[in-house]
Amino acid sequence: MLKGKTALVTGASRGIGKAIALKLAAEGANVVINYGQNREEAAKTAAEIEALGVRALIVQADVSSFVQAKELVDRAKQEFNTLDILVNNAGITRDGLLMRMSEQDFDQVIEVNLKGIFNVTRQVVPLMVKQRSGRIINITSVVGLLGNPGQTNYAASKAGIIGFTKALAKEIGSRGITVNAVAPGFIETAMTAALPEKTVEAIKENITLKKLGKPQNVADAVYFLASDLGEYITGQVLSVDGGMAY
Ligand code: NAP
């Protein structure tokens, strides 16, 4: 149970972030829903959360902006005073073979996926250190562990998240804060809906369980790490991929 806790989930307007926000709310946490552009979807997530009897706060912020990340965390602090759980979930893809990849597509993916985690976490950690408790969960990807053609930018950002997670876990473990990563495989969201049917069939062949995962599967793993069940786990990468990365 997370009754009385406050969680901030970045990129919670849709997909995996939305499922995480709903799961944490269902377990009793108040949730700060960050989103990038999709206010309507963020409002829907908030309404679903409030229907569970907890509080929801919607905050628009581009996580790739250090200034906006600060405003996001300040707003959360103002509203709830504490922040117990941070889930860095916001992420994008700009796929393409390296030989054709533009500098902009490389930079954008690193700015949102990797620098975005620095930006938000940088604001949250001082608060958690003061509290002497906290849970940070970073959403990486199976692609950060295995690589994937056409995703050098994305794989680099996701592998970077793993290094970031392990280093920060060592920095702040003595302050009662755990830092872990969750590595989803192929999950049914808008991100994977963009893939051609033939590619999806080929992907399924490489999955031990022969099917794509659901956002709920990732949310359950995040909850495990955010709750008392994850008390003695830090610096780890938990794969939720139907058996791809072993
Ligand atoms: P999605 O459906 O495309 O949703 C992405 C979310 O991130 C949206 O809420 C979006 O907000 C938000 N976002 C994007 N850029 C942002 C920014 N600059 N600032 C703030 N929020 C931003 O993606 P998803 O499939 O749920 O993926 C969620 C996370 O899981 C990502 O980190 C992704 O890399 C990772 N992941 C996904 C899969 C998969 O199979 N789907 C597999 C492995 C890892 P708006 O729509 O409001 O702009």
Residues whose N, C-alpha, C, O or C-beta is under 5 A from the ligand:
A	BS01	NAP	G11 A12 S13 R14 G15 I16 G17 Y35 G36 Q37 N38 A61 D62 V63 S64 N89 A90 G91 I92 V112 I139 T140 S141 V142 P184 G185 F186 I187 T189 A190 M191 T192
